[in-house]
Amino acid sequence: MNVINVGRKKLDIFFMLISFFMIILTFMIIYVKKADRDMKNYTIYHKQIKELSILDQQFENAFLKKYRYINYDELQSINNHFEEILEFLDHQKFVYKFDQQLKDEIAKLYEVYELKSELLQQFKALNARLTNSLHYMYDLHKSIADDQNVSNQEKDLFLKIFFHIEQLAMDIPLDLKTLKNSIAKVKPLQEKSESYQYFYQHAKLFTQDTAHLADLLGETQQLNLARQIKSVSQELELHSQRMYDDQYKISLIFFIFGFLNLVFLIVNYKKINKLVQDLFTFKYTIENSDNLIIITDKNRNIEYVNEAFERKLGYDKEEVIGQQPNIIKSDLMSRQFYENLNKTLDRGEKWEGEIINQRKDGSLIYEKASIIPIFNKDKIQGFLSIKLDISEYIQQHNQLKQLYALFEYTQDGILILDHNGEMILANPSFLAMSNYTLEDIHKKSLSMVMSDKDKNILNDETKAIVQKDTIYTTQAELFTNNQTLISQQMTIIAIHDSNNLINYIIIFRD
């Protein structure tokens, strides 16, 4: 049963390798899906950050629209979109789970954006005031220029101031000191007209707001939101590259483990295939064996019998499956015999011996049996019984004992010769009548115990007769060890096996 134990171990290893391979394959599929999801997340992040760059450029375009009316609804829409993207980045777990550095960069992006958003609100207020002042001063300047009561010198002063203001509005380099000096000349003229007073106030406020606007734009340039967005983008690229490298390494590890497991599976499959062939041969041998094969479970219930069992005991398989082996038990074996047998098997030991069982028709069958426990993980799971039918051997043995008794106690003298005609055995009656011992005649020619005229009695002619009729009878004289002659009826019998001569049997009778 070592083959069965080895086979079971190989099967356990094979199924363990299959299970391990399936686990690796499952984890590989899960990891590939995760990697695919990560790459999709990276694509989404990359797209969102690129969108931030576009929105930041729209912010910058808004800052360039100073002294002009701005579509505040459009600017608010851009601002809301920017915040939505930041909120999207903040709520995604992909980045935060894998890269702290990227998280820090996005946090800095938040800070820069909040500062720029605050500056944008200030810019909107300043720009609205500057734009309104510019248009209002244009109307005042036109009104003053068309007034006939205003002197040409005053008109030139207002024209000069407005011209400088327009230079500022068009981003033409201008010395603000010159503009302020010109505006200071209007201050004494305020009492002449409300237009002068309003123009002076707006011009003065315009120069102040222009200075504030320049400072605000300077702060905006220092913030450099675009640079921070680029920094986030670069960090995302680094993160994705590290992620790709890690995924490649892990995938390679999965592949190597899977490949090695597959190699082991192939090797073990070949061993299992060889084992299957061996088991098939084993099964074929059992089914076609002349030995009686019985397999039982641990409770001694029959699970299998071969054809020899059916043929020699007269039972069909269906009649004995589920029954216990005592269905063929005879009453010739003692109770102690079966108790010793069961104790030996329960200890997990092999039992060998002879059993007398009973066929279905009631006749006896003599068996030489070998019963072997079947183990599974060091526990008995059943028993294999291999039995040889020795009924014929027992019968022949009994016949031999009867023949031996006849040989020993008959009054006739019997000599047994080998195929060369040399004496090899004699019964007590012959030794008594001839006064020879076995040592005297062993391996000696028959002529030694025959008279001179009968020395050649076992000649070619006699042998031919014996070969043909297997028996030859004649009258002959036996020469004893006492140098006397005894007249005897001599019968020669030839013993053959498959037409080959084995022995001669010679019987002497008064």
C-alpha positions in Angstrom: 0.0 0.0 0.0 3.0 2.3 -0.2 2.0 3.1 -3.7 -1.4 4.3 -2.5 0.2 6.5 0.2 2.7 7.9 -2.2 0.0 8.5 -4.7 -2.1 10.3 -2.2 0.8 12.6 -1.2 1.4 13.4 -4.9 -2.3 14.2 -5.4 -2.3 16.4 -2.3 0.8 18.3 -3.6 -0.8 18.6 -7.0 -4.0 20.0 -5.7 -2.1 22.3 -3.4 -0.1 23.6 -6.4 -3.3 24.1 -8.3 -4.9 26.0 -5.4 -1.7 28.1 -5.0 -1.8 28.8 -8.8 -5.4 29.9 -8.6 -4.6 32.2 -5.7 -1.8 33.8 -7.6 -4.0 34.1 -10.7 -6.8 35.7 -8.6 -4.4 38.2 -7.0 -2.9 38.9 -10.4 -6.3 39.7 -11.9 -7.2 41.8 -8.9 -3.9 43.6 -9.1 -4.1 44.2 -12.9 -7.6 45.7 -12.4 -6.2 47.9 -9.6 -3.3 49.0 -11.8 -5.8 49.7 -14.6 -7.9 51.7 -12.2 -4.8 53.6 -11.0 -3.8 54.4 -14.6 -7.3 55.7 -15.3 -7.1 57.8 -12.2 -3.8 59.1 -13.3 -5.3 60.1 -16.7 -8.2 61.8 -14.9 -5.8 63.7 -12.6 -3.6 64.7 -15.5 -6.6 66.0 -17.4 -7.9 67.9 -14.4 -4.5 69.5 -13.7 -4.2 70.5 -17.3 -7.7 72.0 -17.0 -6.4 74.0 -14.0 -3.6 75.4 -16.1 -6.2 76.6 -18.7 -8.3 78.2 -16.0 -5.3 79.9 -14.5 -4.5 81.3 -17.9 -8.1 82.7 -18.0 -7.4 84.3 -14.6 -4.3 85.9 -16.0 -6.3 87.1 -19.0 -8.8 88.7 -16.6 -5.9 90.5 -14.8 -4.8 91.9 -18.2 -8.2 93.5 -18.7 -7.6 96.4 -16.4 -9.4 99.6 -17.1 -12.0 97.7 -19.1 -15.3 96.2 -18.3 -15.0 92.4 -17.3 -17.7 89.8 -17.6 -17.9 89.0 -13.9 -20.4 86.1 -14.4 -17.9 84.4 -16.7 -15.1 85.1 -14.3 -17.2 83.6 -11.4 -17.9 80.5 -13.6 -14.1 80.1 -14.1 -13.6 80.5 -10.4 -16.3 77.9 -9.5 -14.8 75.4 -12.0 -11.4 75.9 -10.5 -12.8 75.2 -7.0 -14.7 72.1 -8.3 -11.4 70.6 -9.6 -9.6 71.3 -6.3 -12.5 69.7 -4.4 -12.3 66.7 -6.8 -8.5 66.4 -6.1 -9.1 66.8 -2.4 -11.8 64.0 -2.2 -9.9 61.4 -4.3 -8.2 58.8 -2.2 -5.9 57.6 -5.0 -3.3 60.3 -4.5 -3.5 60.6 -0.7 -3.2 56.8 -0.3 0.0 56.4 -2.2 1.9 59.7 -2.3 2.3 62.2 0.6 4.5 64.5 -1.4 1.7 64.9 -4.0 -0.7 65.6 -1.2 1.5 68.3 0.1 1.8 69.9 -3.4 -1.9 69.9 -3.8 -2.2 71.5 -0.3 0.2 74.3 -1.4 -1.9 74.7 -4.6 -4.9 75.3 -2.3 -3.1 78.0 -0.5 -1.8 79.8 -3.6 -5.2 79.6 -5.2 -7.0 81.1 -2.1 -4.5 84.0 -2.1 -5.0 84.5 -5.8 -8.7 84.3 -5.5 -8.7 87.0 -2.8 -6.5 89.2 -5.0 -8.9 88.6 -7.9 -11.8 89.9 -5.8 -9.7 93.0 -4.9 -8.8 93.3 -8.6 -12.5 93.2 -9.6 -13.3 96.0 -7.1 -10.4 98.2 -8.2 -10.9 97.6 -11.8 -14.6 98.4 -11.6 -13.8 101.6 -9.8 -11.0 102.5 -12.3 -13.1 101.7 -15.3 -16.0 103.8 -14.0 -13.7 106.6 -13.1 -12.1 106.5 -16.6 -15.4 106.7 -18.4 -16.8 109.3 -16.0 -13.6 111.4 -16.5 -14.0 111.0 -20.2 -17.5 112.4 -20.0 -16.4 115.3 -17.8 -13.4 116.0 -20.1 -15.7 116.2 -23.1 -18.2 118.4 -21.2 -15.3 120.8 -20.2 -13.9 120.8 -23.7 -17.3 121.8 -25.2 -17.9 124.5 -22.6 -17.3 128.0 -24.2 -16.8 129.6 -20.8 -13.7 127.5 -20.1 -10.4 129.0 -21.1 -8.1 127.3 -23.6 -5.4 127.1 -20.9 -7.7 125.1 -18.6 -8.9 123.0 -21.5 -5.3 122.1 -22.3 -4.7 121.2 -18.7 -7.7 118.8 -18.5 -6.7 117.4 -21.9 -3.2 116.8 -20.7 -4.4 115.1 -17.6 -6.9 112.9 -19.5 -4.2 112.1 -22.1 -1.9 110.8 -19.3 -4.7 108.8 -17.8 -5.4 107.2 -21.2 -1.7 106.4 -21.4 -2.0 104.6 -18.1 -5.1 102.8 -19.3 -3.2 101.6 -22.4 -0.2 100.5 -20.3 2.0 103.2 -21.9 5.0 104.0 -19.6 4.3 107.3 -17.7 5.9 109.1 -14.9 3.1 109.3 -12.3 4.8 112.4 -10.7 4.0 114.4 -13.8 0.4 113.3 -13.7 0.1 114.1 -10.0 1.5 117.6 -10.6 -1.0 118.2 -13.3 -3.8 117.0 -11.1 -2.6 119.3 -8.3 -3.1 122.3 -10.6 -6.8 121.4 -10.8 -7.2 121.6 -7.1 -7.4 125.4 -6.9 -9.9 125.4 -9.8 -12.5 123.2 -8.1 -14.6 126.2 -6.9 -15.2 127.3 -10.4 -17.4 124.3 -11.3 -18.7 121.0 -10.0 -17.2 119.4 -13.1 -13.8 120.6 -12.1 -14.4 119.2 -8.6 -15.6 115.8 -9.8 -12.8 115.5 -12.3 -10.2 116.4 -9.6 -11.6 113.8 -7.2 -11.8 111.0 -9.8 -8.4 111.8 -11.2 -6.8 111.8 -7.8 -8.6 108.5 -6.9 -7.6 107.0 -10.2 -3.9 107.6 -9.6 -4.3 106.1 -6.1 -6.2 103.1 -7.4 -3.7 102.7 -10.2 -0.9 102.4 -7.7 -2.9 99.9 -5.7 -3.6 98.0 -8.8 0.1 97.8 -9.7 0.9 96.5 -6.3 -1.9 94.0 -6.5 -0.7 92.7 -9.9 2.8 92.5 -8.5 1.5 90.3 -5.7 -0.3 88.2 -8.3 2.9 87.7 -10.2 4.7 86.7 -7.1 2.1 84.1 -6.2 2.7 82.4 -9.6 -0.2 79.9 -9.4 0.9 78.5 -12.8 4.2 77.4 -11.3 2.5 75.6 -8.5 0.1 73.9 -10.9 3.2 72.8 -12.9 4.8 71.5 -9.7 1.7 69.4 -8.9 1.8 68.1 -12.5 5.5 67.2 -12.2 4.9 65.5 -8.9 2.0 63.6 -10.4 4.3 62.5 -13.2 6.9 61.3 -10.7 4.2 59.5 -8.7 2.8 57.8 -11.8 6.3 56.7 -12.8 7.0 55.3 -9.3 3.6 53.6 -9.4 4.4 52.2 -12.9 7.8 50.9 -11.7 6.2 49.3 -8.6 3.4 47.7 -10.7 6.0 46.4 -13.1 8.0 44.8 -10.3 5.0 43.4 -8.6 3.6 42.1 -11.9 7.0 40.5 -12.6 7.0 38.8 -9.2 3.5 37.5 -9.8 4.6 36.3 -13.3 7.7 34.6 -11.9 5.7 32.9 -9.1 3.0 31.9 -11.5 5.5 30.6 -14.0 7.4 28.6 -11.4 4.1 27.2 -10.0 3.1 26.3 -13.6 6.4 24.5 -14.0 5.8 22.6 -10.8 2.3 21.8 -11.9 3.6 20.4 -15.2 6.2 18.3 -13.4 3.7 17.0 -10.9 1.2 16.5 -13.7 3.6 14.1 -15.3 4.2 12.4 -12.0 0.4 12.2 -11.5 -0.1 10.9 -15.0 2.6 8.2 -14.4 0.8 7.5 -11.1 -2.5 7.2 -12.9 -1.0 4.8 -15.3 0.4 2.8 -12.4 -2.9 2.9 -10.6 -4.7 1.8 -13.9 -2.2 -1.1 -14.1 -2.8 -1.8 -10.5 -6.5 -1.7 -11.0 -6.3 -3.9 -14.1 -4.1 -6.4 -12.2 -6.5 -6.5 -9.3 -9.6 -7.0 -11.5 -7.9 -9.7 -13.6 -6.0 -11.4 -10.8 -6.7 -15.0 -9.9 -6.3 -13.9 -6.2 -9.5 -13.0 -4.4 -9.4 -9.2 -3.6 -11.6 -7.6 -1.0 -11.5 -3.9 0.0 -13.4 -2.7 3.0 -13.9 0.6 4.9 -12.6 1.1 8.4 -15.8 -0.5 9.8 -15.2 -3.7 7.8 -18.0 -3.0 5.3 -17.1 -4.4 1.8 -16.6 -1.7 -0.8 -15.0 -3.7 -3.6 -14.5 -7.3 -4.7 -12.8 -8.5 -8.0 -14.0 -11.0 -10.6 -12.0 -13.8 -9.0 -14.0 -13.4 -5.8 -17.3 -13.7 -7.7 -16.0 -16.6 -9.7 -14.6 -18.6 -6.9 -17.1 -17.9 -4.2 -20.3 -17.7 -6.3 -21.5 -14.3 -5.1 -22.3 -11.3 -7.3 -20.7 -7.9 -6.4 -24.2 -6.5 -5.6 -24.8 -9.2 -3.1 -21.7 -8.4 -0.9 -21.1 -4.7 -1.3 -22.1 -3.1 2.0 -21.9 -6.5 3.8 -19.1 -7.6 6.1 -16.6 -10.3 5.2 -18.2 -12.7 7.7 -20.8 -13.4 4.9 -18.3 -16.0 3.7 -17.2 -17.1 7.2 -17.3 -20.8 8.0 -17.7 -22.4 11.4 -14.3 -24.2 11.2 -12.2 -21.3 12.6 -12.3 -20.5 16.3 -13.6 -17.3 17.9 -10.1 -16.6 19.3 -8.7 -16.8 15.7 -10.9 -13.9 14.6 -10.2 -11.9 17.7 -6.5 -12.1 17.2 -6.9 -11.2 13.5 -9.0 -8.1 14.3 -6.6 -6.9 17.1 -3.7 -7.2 14.7 -5.5 -5.0 12.1 -6.7 -2.5 14.6 -3.1 -1.9 15.6 -2.4 -1.0 12.0 -0.3 -4.1 11.4 -0.4 -6.5 8.5 -2.0 -9.9 9.1 -1.1 -13.1 7.2 -2.4 -16.6 7.6 -4.7 -19.3 6.3 -8.5 -19.2 6.6 -11.2 -21.7 5.9 -14.2 -19.9 4.4 -17.5 -20.9 2.8 -18.7 -20.5 -0.8 -22.3 -19.4 -1.5 -23.2 -23.1 -2.3 -21.9 -24.1 1.2 -18.7 -25.8 0.0 -15.5 -24.9 1.8 -12.6 -22.9 0.3 -9.2 -22.8 1.8 -7.4 -19.4 1.5 -4.0 -18.1 2.2 -4.8 -14.5 3.1 -2.9 -11.3 3.6 -4.9 -8.3 5.0 -3.3 -4.9 5.0 -4.6 -1.7 6.7 -5.0 1.3 4.3 -3.8 4.5 5.9 -4.8 8.1 5.2 -2.9 10.8 7.1 -1.8 8.2 9.7 -5.4 7.1 10.2 -6.9 3.7 9.1 -9.5 4.3 6.4 -10.0 0.7 5.3 -8.5 -2.7 4.7 -7.2 -4.6 1.6 -7.5 -8.3 1.6 -5.6 -10.4 -0.9 -6.4 -14.1 -0.8 -5.0 -17.1 -2.7 -7.3 -20.1 -3.2 -5.3 -23.1 -1.9 -8.1 -25.6 -1.8 -6.5 -27.6 -4.6 -3.2 -27.5 -2.8 -4.8 -28.7 0.4 -6.5 -31.5 -1.5 -3.3 -32.5 -3.1 -1.5 -32.2 0.1 -4.0 -34.6 1.8 -3.7 -37.0 -1.1 0.1 -36.9 -0.8 -0.3 -37.7 2.9 -2.5 -40.6 2.0 0.0 -41.8 -0.6 2.9 -41.4 1.8 1.0 -43.6 4.3 0.5 -46.2 1.6 4.2 -45.9 0.6 5.3 -46.3 4.2 3.0 -49.1 5.4 2.3 -51.3 2.3 3.7 -54.9 2.3 5.0 -54.5 -1.3 8.5 -53.3 -1.8 8.7 -50.0 -3.7 11.7 -48.4 -5.4 11.7 -45.0 -7.0 14.2 -44.3 -9.7 15.1 -41.0 -11.5 14.8 -40.7 -15.2 18.3 -42.1 -15.6 17.3 -45.3 -13.9 19.2 -44.6 -10.6 17.6 -45.4 -7.3 16.7 -42.4 -5.2 14.2 -43.7 -2.7 12.9 -47.0 -1.2 10.1 -47.8 1.2 10.6 -49.8 4.5 9.2 -53.0 2.9 11.8 -53.0 0.2 14.6 -52.3 2.6 13.4 -55.1 4.9 13.2 -57.7 2.0 16.5 -56.6 0.4 18.4 -55.9 3.7 19.8 -52.7 2.1 19.8 -49.2 3.7 18.9 -46.0 1.8 22.6 -45.0 1.9 23.5 -48.4 0.3 21.3 -47.9 -2.8 21.1 -44.1 -3.2 22.0 -43.0 -6.7 23.0 -46.5 -7.6 21.9 -48.3 -10.7 18.9 -50.7 -10.5 21.2 -53.5 -11.7 22.9 -53.5 -8.3 19.8 -55.2 -6.7 19.0 -57.5 -9.6 20.3 -61.0 -10.4 22.7 -61.5 -13.2 20.1 -62.6 -15.6 17.9 -59.5 -14.7 20.6 -56.9 -14.5 19.4 -55.4 -17.8 15.7 -55.6 -17.1 15.4 -51.8 -17.5 16.7 -51.9 -21.1 15.6 -49.9 -24.1 12.9 -52.4 -25.0 11.4 -52.2 -21.5 11.7 -48.4 -21.5 9.9 -48.3 -24.8 7.0 -50.5 -23.5 6.8 -48.4 -20.3 6.9 -45.1 -22.4 4.0 -46.5 -24.5 1.8 -48.2 -21.9 3.2 -46.5 -18.7 3.3 -49.9 -17.0 5.3 -53.1 -17.4 5.0 -56.3 -15.3 7.3 -59.3 -15.3 8.9 -62.0 -13.0 12.4 -61.2 -11.8 14.9 -62.2 -9.1 15.9 -59.6 -6.5 19.5 -59.9 -5.3 19.6 -59.0 -1.5 22.4 -57.6 0.5 22.7 -61.1 2.1 23.8 -62.5 -1.3 20.5 -64.3 -1.7 18.0 -64.3 -4.6 14.3 -63.6 -4.1 11.8 -64.3 -6.8 9.4 -61.4 -7.1 6.7 -60.1 -9.4 8.1 -56.8 -10.7 6.0 -54.0 -12.0 7.6 -50.9 -13.6 5.6 -47.7 -13.9 6.7 -44.5 -15.7 5.8 -41.1 -14.3 5.4 -38.3 -16.9 4.9 -34.5 -16.8 3.9 -32.9 -20.1 5.3 -35.9 -22.0 8.6 -35.6 -20.1 9.8 -38.6 -18.1 10.3 -37.8 -14.4 10.6 -41.0 -12.5 10.3 -44.8 -12.6 8.3 -46.6 -9.8 9.2 -50.2 -9.3 6.9 -52.5 -7.2 8.1 -55.9 -5.9 5.4 -58.3 -4.8 5.7 -62.0 -3.7 
